[in-house]
């Protein structure tokens, strides 16, 4: 689980990885015989009894620095990824992070460019709100309407959803199912773990190869149905 790729000098929410660190992390994966992939690709391979050499890579929030810093490194290491974006904030900024630096977000044209480069596009909701606190109307808009909007942006189906802040409850899972997504990513969904609430491991600037190895050894139990 990645977010922004760029300057880490002021990063109170620990959402940023420097390009040099990402380069080393992807290189570590490749040296171990692993390849980064989008989540839809990973799940399709697992359904065929394959994909043991794949690691799902996700980038949340749709920061503009994905195109300038992350995408070239993914291409260099022959890795895929899923980019979870916010169609209600296209070309905007990360207003939900009041204490962090302002970071520009991808535009619709940027998202189409990423998709054309083979990056899987998924929804992160419309505007990045905590769905566990949303009323029914807001929950429906963030989950279903964001999928409709992204389908129009990329001209293709949207398979995946990512819960903002990684927070999820039963209502949110039900809304994602009803909206037609085939999978969804959270952070640590606990007993809700399933294909519509897949746990992920946060990767940050401090994650050197030995820390990645430790996170691999301590990875969460397999998700039933994945």
C-alpha positions as CSV (number, residue, x, y, z in Angstrom):
1,X,0.0,0.0,0.0
2,X,1.6,3.2,-1.3
3,X,0.3,6.7,-1.6
4,X,2.5,9.6,-2.8
5,X,6.0,9.3,-4.4
6,X,8.1,12.4,-4.0
7,X,9.6,14.8,-1.4
8,X,9.5,13.3,2.1
9,X,10.8,16.3,4.0
10,X,7.4,17.2,5.5
11,X,5.3,14.0,5.8
12,X,3.3,14.0,9.0
13,X,0.9,11.3,7.8
14,X,3.7,9.1,6.4
15,X,2.1,8.8,3.0
16,X,5.1,9.6,1.0
17,X,8.0,7.4,-0.4
18,X,10.9,9.0,-2.1
19,X,11.6,7.9,-5.7
20,X,15.0,6.5,-4.7
21,X,13.4,4.4,-1.9
22,X,10.6,3.1,-4.2
23,X,13.3,2.2,-6.8
24,X,15.2,0.1,-4.2
25,X,12.0,-1.5,-2.9
26,X,10.9,-2.6,-6.4
27,X,14.4,-3.8,-7.0
28,X,14.3,-5.9,-3.8
29,X,11.0,-7.5,-5.1
30,X,12.5,-8.3,-8.4
31,X,15.7,-9.8,-7.0
32,X,13.5,-12.2,-5.0
33,X,11.8,-13.4,-8.1
34,X,8.6,-11.4,-7.5
35,X,6.8,-9.0,-9.7
36,X,4.5,-6.2,-8.7
37,X,1.0,-6.4,-10.3
38,X,-2.4,-4.7,-10.2
39,X,-4.8,-6.3,-7.8
40,X,-7.2,-7.4,-10.5
41,X,-4.4,-9.2,-12.3
42,X,-3.2,-10.8,-9.1
43,X,-6.7,-12.1,-8.2
44,X,-7.3,-13.4,-11.7
45,X,-4.0,-15.3,-11.5
46,X,-4.8,-16.7,-8.1
47,X,-8.2,-17.9,-9.4
48,X,-6.3,-19.9,-12.1
49,X,-4.1,-21.4,-9.4
50,X,-1.2,-19.2,-10.5
51,X,0.4,-15.9,-9.4
52,X,2.7,-17.2,-6.7
53,X,5.3,-14.8,-8.0
54,X,3.0,-11.8,-8.0
55,X,2.7,-9.1,-5.3
56,X,-0.2,-6.6,-5.5
57,X,0.9,-3.0,-5.5
58,X,-1.6,-0.2,-4.8
59,X,-1.2,3.5,-4.9
60,X,-4.0,5.4,-3.0
61,X,-5.5,8.9,-3.5
62,X,-4.4,9.5,-7.1
63,X,-1.5,11.9,-6.5
64,X,-0.1,13.7,-9.6
65,X,3.4,12.5,-8.7
66,X,2.3,9.0,-9.6
67,X,2.9,9.9,-13.3
68,X,6.2,11.8,-12.8
69,X,7.8,9.5,-10.2
70,X,6.1,6.1,-9.7
71,X,5.1,5.1,-13.2
72,X,8.6,5.4,-14.7
73,X,10.0,3.2,-11.9
74,X,7.2,0.6,-12.3
75,X,8.1,0.5,-16.0
76,X,11.8,0.2,-15.3
77,X,11.1,-2.8,-13.0
78,X,8.4,-4.3,-15.3
79,X,5.8,-4.0,-12.6
80,X,2.1,-3.3,-12.7
81,X,0.0,-1.6,-10.1
82,X,-3.5,-0.5,-9.2
83,X,-4.1,3.3,-8.8
84,X,-7.1,4.2,-6.6
85,X,-8.3,7.7,-7.5
86,X,-11.0,10.2,-6.5
87,X,-13.2,11.2,-9.5
88,X,-14.8,13.9,-7.3
89,X,-11.5,15.7,-6.9
90,X,-10.0,15.4,-10.4
91,X,-7.2,18.0,-10.7
92,X,-7.7,19.1,-7.1
93,X,-5.6,18.5,-4.0
94,X,-5.5,16.5,-0.8
95,X,-7.8,18.7,1.2
96,X,-8.6,15.8,3.6
97,X,-5.1,16.0,5.1
98,X,-5.3,19.3,7.1
99,X,-1.8,19.1,8.6
100,X,0.2,17.9,5.6
101,X,1.6,19.7,2.5
102,X,-0.8,20.4,-0.3
103,X,-0.4,17.7,-3.0
104,X,-1.9,18.0,-6.5
105,X,-4.1,15.2,-7.7
106,X,-4.4,13.6,-11.1
107,X,-6.7,15.0,-13.7
108,X,-9.0,13.0,-15.9
109,X,-6.5,13.2,-18.7
110,X,-3.7,12.0,-16.4
111,X,-5.8,9.0,-15.3
112,X,-6.5,8.0,-18.9
113,X,-2.8,8.2,-19.6
114,X,-2.0,5.9,-16.7
115,X,-4.6,3.5,-17.9
116,X,-3.2,3.6,-21.4
117,X,0.2,2.6,-19.8
118,X,-1.4,-0.5,-18.4
119,X,-2.1,0.7,-14.9
120,X,-5.3,-0.6,-13.4
121,X,-7.6,2.2,-12.3
122,X,-9.8,1.7,-9.2
123,X,-12.1,3.9,-7.1
124,X,-11.1,5.5,-3.8
125,X,-14.6,7.0,-3.5
126,X,-15.6,10.4,-4.8
127,X,-14.0,12.7,-2.3
128,X,-12.1,10.7,0.4
129,X,-14.6,10.5,3.3
130,X,-14.8,8.0,6.1
131,X,-17.5,5.6,4.9
132,X,-18.1,4.2,8.3
133,X,-19.5,7.6,9.3
134,X,-21.4,8.3,6.1
135,X,-25.2,8.4,5.9
136,X,-26.9,6.2,3.3
137,X,-27.0,8.8,0.6
138,X,-23.4,9.8,0.9
139,X,-22.3,6.2,1.1
140,X,-24.1,5.4,-2.1
141,X,-22.6,8.4,-3.9
142,X,-19.0,7.7,-2.7
143,X,-19.2,4.0,-3.7
144,X,-21.6,3.7,-6.7
145,X,-21.4,7.1,-8.3
146,X,-17.6,7.1,-8.2
147,X,-17.5,3.8,-10.2
148,X,-19.9,5.3,-12.8
149,X,-17.8,8.4,-13.1
150,X,-14.5,6.5,-13.5
151,X,-16.0,4.2,-16.1
152,X,-16.7,7.3,-18.1
153,X,-13.2,8.7,-17.5
154,X,-11.3,5.6,-18.6
155,X,-13.9,4.1,-21.0
156,X,-13.7,0.7,-19.3
157,X,-15.1,-1.3,-16.4
158,X,-13.8,-0.5,-12.9
159,X,-13.3,-3.7,-10.9
160,X,-11.8,-2.4,-7.6
161,X,-12.6,-0.1,-4.7
162,X,-10.4,1.1,-1.9
163,X,-11.9,2.3,1.4
164,X,-10.7,5.8,2.3
165,X,-8.4,5.7,5.4
166,X,-8.6,1.9,5.1
167,X,-11.7,2.0,7.3
168,X,-14.5,-0.5,6.6
169,X,-17.6,-1.9,8.3
170,X,-20.4,-4.2,7.1
171,X,-22.4,-1.3,5.6
172,X,-19.5,-0.3,3.5
173,X,-18.8,-3.8,2.3
174,X,-22.5,-4.2,1.4
175,X,-22.5,-1.0,-0.5
176,X,-19.4,-2.0,-2.5
177,X,-21.0,-5.4,-3.3
178,X,-24.2,-3.7,-4.5
179,X,-22.3,-1.3,-6.6
180,X,-20.8,-4.2,-8.6
181,X,-17.1,-4.2,-7.7
182,X,-15.4,-7.5,-7.8
183,X,-12.9,-6.7,-5.0
184,X,-12.1,-4.0,-2.5
185,X,-9.0,-3.1,-0.4
186,X,-8.9,-2.0,3.2
187,X,-6.0,-1.7,5.6
188,X,-6.7,-4.1,8.5
189,X,-10.4,-5.3,8.2
190,X,-10.1,-8.0,10.8
191,X,-13.0,-10.4,10.8
192,X,-14.4,-8.7,7.7
193,X,-11.5,-9.9,5.6
194,X,-12.8,-11.2,2.3
195,X,-12.4,-10.3,-1.4
196,X,-14.4,-7.1,-0.7
197,X,-12.2,-6.2,2.3
198,X,-8.6,-7.3,1.4
199,X,-6.0,-6.3,4.0
200,X,-2.8,-4.6,2.8
201,X,0.6,-3.8,4.3
202,X,1.6,-0.1,4.5
203,X,5.0,0.6,2.8
204,X,6.8,3.8,3.7
205,X,10.1,5.7,3.4
206,X,11.6,3.8,6.3
207,X,11.0,0.4,4.8
208,X,14.5,-0.9,3.9
209,X,15.0,-4.4,2.5
210,X,15.2,-6.0,6.0
211,X,12.0,-4.2,7.1
212,X,10.2,-5.5,4.0
213,X,11.5,-8.9,4.7
214,X,10.1,-8.7,8.3
215,X,6.7,-7.5,7.0
216,X,6.7,-10.4,4.6
217,X,7.3,-12.8,7.4
218,X,4.6,-11.2,9.6
219,X,2.1,-10.8,6.7
220,X,-1.5,-11.3,7.6
221,X,-3.2,-14.7,7.2
222,X,-4.6,-15.5,3.8
223,X,-8.0,-14.0,2.9
224,X,-10.7,-16.6,2.4
225,X,-11.8,-16.6,-1.2
226,X,-8.6,-14.9,-2.5
